[in-house]
């Protein structure tokens, strides 16, 4: 099994097109994020996020074997808790949030985290520098320690928090120190590459040595609609580094499926090696 745990919707994709992309990329399960960065959708516009979540629920419903939908909410919006509940009731299975104008430890955003905890949702946060050049200061990995006050939440921090990758690894290390099993850890980290090429090998090697593969998962961070070749290319960036580091096959299987499956509450099958290659382009969110 192969899981792409970080795929952006734009509102322009169709169900058949998404499934075709996954098939072309040999991806068994895709985690789709409701649109919030494309035309007509904005984190600052509550109505647009509601439309985004409705679009995604319509797209994934009836195809839970291939598609997992994550709502996007802005916890500063009045009614954000209700919107999260509505989106989950409509068929979505998790939530993506991007701190932009708020810090994860702010009191005002805790009610959304509390509802995610009650629902025992997998949550994906952008962490690290952000493409807008303004929001990175809200997204430092240590700020997400506030999520430990909401133990039902299963949190993934995207991009290993680059450029604060040491800080991100330290956040994840706490569960390691206390002997918490991978599947019960408060934090795991997605390897959709925030670090540009000169940093990647070192970041990956340190994360593997300190956290282990059971807290690391693959995500392409591609924007749909796109050809499957784009997902394969980005997967190839990671596969090449894992092979260069001589990471054993069972560890690679965790990164490409097992960690994300536990995060999502899915069972996994055997992961087959699929190799690719590619060059760097900026990863944003």
N, C-alpha and C positions, 0 to 999 in steps of 0.2 A: 504494500500500500504506500502511496505517496500523497502527502497533504501539503498544499500551498496555503499557509496560514495567514496570508496578508495580501488580499486582492481588493483593489479599489473599484467601486462602481462609479460611473459618471452620470447615470441616468439615460445614456444612449445605448446601453447594451440590451440585448434580448436574451431570454432563457436559452433558446437554441444556439445563439452565438456564443454564450458563455460555455455551454456544454461542449460545443465544437472546439473551443480554445483549450479546454481541459483535456479533451481527447487527443488533440494534436500534441499537447505537452506531456502526455502520459500521466496526468495528475488525476488521482482517484477522488479526492475531496478538496473542494475549494472553500476557503473562508472569505466571504464577500462582505465588504463594508459599505454601508449606505453612502450615497454621494454627499459630499460636503465641500469639495474643493473645485468643482466644475461649475460651468455656467448655470445659473438659476438656483444654485444651492450654496448656502453660506452658514458657517457656524454662528454668525450673528443674527440670523433670521430663523426664528422658531418655526414659522409656517413652512419654510423651505425644508427644514429638517423633518418635519412631520410628513411632507410629501415624499422626501427621500426614503424614509422608513417604510412608508406604504408601498412605494415602488419596489423596494427590495423584498418585502414580505410577499408581494404578488409574484415576484420572480422565483423565489426559492420554494414556495409552497408546493408540496407534492413531490419534491426532489431532494429529500433530506439525505438520501444515499450518496448524493454528489455535491450538494450545495448547503452551506451553513451561512445564515445571514446574521450580521451584527448591526444593530441599531447604532446610530450616532446621535448623541444628545449633548447639549451644552448645559452643564449643571447650574449655570447662573440664571437660566431662563425660568421665569415663573411657570410652574406646571411641568418642569423637567422630569420630576418623579412620575407624574401621571403619564407623560409621553413614553418614558421607558417602559412602564407597565403595559401601555397600549400596544407598543411595538412587540413586546414579548407575547402578549395575548394574540397578536396578529400572525405569529409564526416565526419571529426572529428568536435567536438562541443565545445572544451575547450582546455586548456593547463596546463600542470604540469611543474613546474620548481623547481630546487634544487640549491640554491646558493652554489657553490663550486668553490672557486677561485674568486668570485665576491660578492660584497655587493649589496643589492637591491637599494641602493641610488646612486650607481655608474652611472656616466653620460653615460658610454658605453652601459649600458643595457636598458636605457630608450626607445630607439626606438622600442624594442620588446613590452614593456609595452604599448607604444603609439598605436601600431597596435592592441594589444589586446583590448584596450579601444575603438578604432574605430569600431572593430567587436563586441563590447559589450560581450566579452567572460567571462564565469566563469573560474577562475584561481585557481589552487591548488598549494600551496607552501609547501615544507617541512619547518618546523620551529622547533627550538630546537636542542638538541644534535643529532649528526648523527653517524651512525654505523661505518663509516670509522675512527672515532676518530680524524679527522682533520678538518672537514667542519663545525662543530657546531658553530665556531666563526663567520661564515658568516650568520648565521641563527637566530640571536636573534630577537624576535618579534618586538621590536621597530624599527628595520631597515626597516621593511615593511611599515612604515608610508609614505615612498616615493610613494606608490601606490595611495595615496590620490590625487596626481597630475594627475592621470589618471582615472577620475570619471566613465568612462564606464565599468571599470573592476569590477567584483564581486569576491572578494578575499576570499579564505578559507585558514587559517593557520592550518596545520596538527599538531596533538598531543598536542594541546593547548600550544605549544612552550616549552614543558618540557625540562630542569628544570626551565626555566624562565616563569613559568605559571602566576605568579602575573603580570609580565610585559605584557604577552599576554592579560590577562584580562583587564589591563589598556588600551591597544591599542583599544580593542573593546568597552571600556566604553565611549570613546569620543562620538560616535554616540548616546549612551544612554543619555548622558548629554544634547545633542542638540535635543533630541526628534525625531531622525531619525527612521522611521518605519523599522522593521526587514528586509523586502524584499529589502529596499533601502540602507541598511547599507553597508559600505565599506568593513567590515570584518565580517566573521563568522569563527567558529573553529571546526575542526573535532575531534571526540573523539576516533579515532584509538589510542590505548593507547601507548604513549611514557612513561608516568609515570609507574614505576613498582608498584606492589600491595600496598606497604605501603603508597604510595602517592595518590592513585586513588580516594579514597572517599573524601578526603579533597579538591583535585583539582576540582572534579565534583561538590561538594557542593558549593564551592566558585563561580565557573563559573555559576551555576544555579542562585545563589542569586544575583550576580552582573549583568550578561548579560541576563539571562533568556533563556528558551529553544529555542526561535526563532533564536538564533545565534549559536546554537550547533547542530551538526549532526553526525550520526553514520557512521563509516567506519571501515571495518575489517582489512585493510592493508594486506590481504592475497595475496600470490603469486600463480597465475594460472600456470599450471593446479593443482587443488587441489579438494578434496572431499567437498561436501556441508557441511559435519559435521564440518569442520574446521571453516567455516563462522558462523555456528550456535553456536559453542563454544565461539567464540570471541564476538558475539552478547550477549551471555549469561553473559559474564563478566560485560557488561554494564547494562543489564536488572537487574541483581542481585543487583547492586549498586543503581539503580534508585528505585527499590522496597524497599531496605533497607532505603533509604532516604525518602520514602513515597511520591515520585513524582507522581502527579496526572496523570491519563491516557491521558488527552488532551495534557499535556506537553510532555509525552513520545511520543505521536504521532508526535509532531513537530520534536523531536530529530531523530526519526526513518524514517521520510519521509518529513514532511512539510518544514523544513529548507532547506534541500537539493533540494527539488522540486522548491522552490523559487529561489535558487542559479542557478539551471539549466534552469529555465523558464518553468517547467513542472507543470501540474495540479496534485493534489493528490486525492486519495480516502482514505477511512477509513483505519487506520493502526490497524492491529490485533495484540494483545500481543502474543509473541512467546518466551518462556522461555528457558534458557539453563544455563550451568555452565562450568567452566574451570579454568585452571591454567595459570600463566603468562609465556609468552616467549617474548624475546626482540622484540620490534617493531622498525623499522628502518627509514621509509621514507614516 
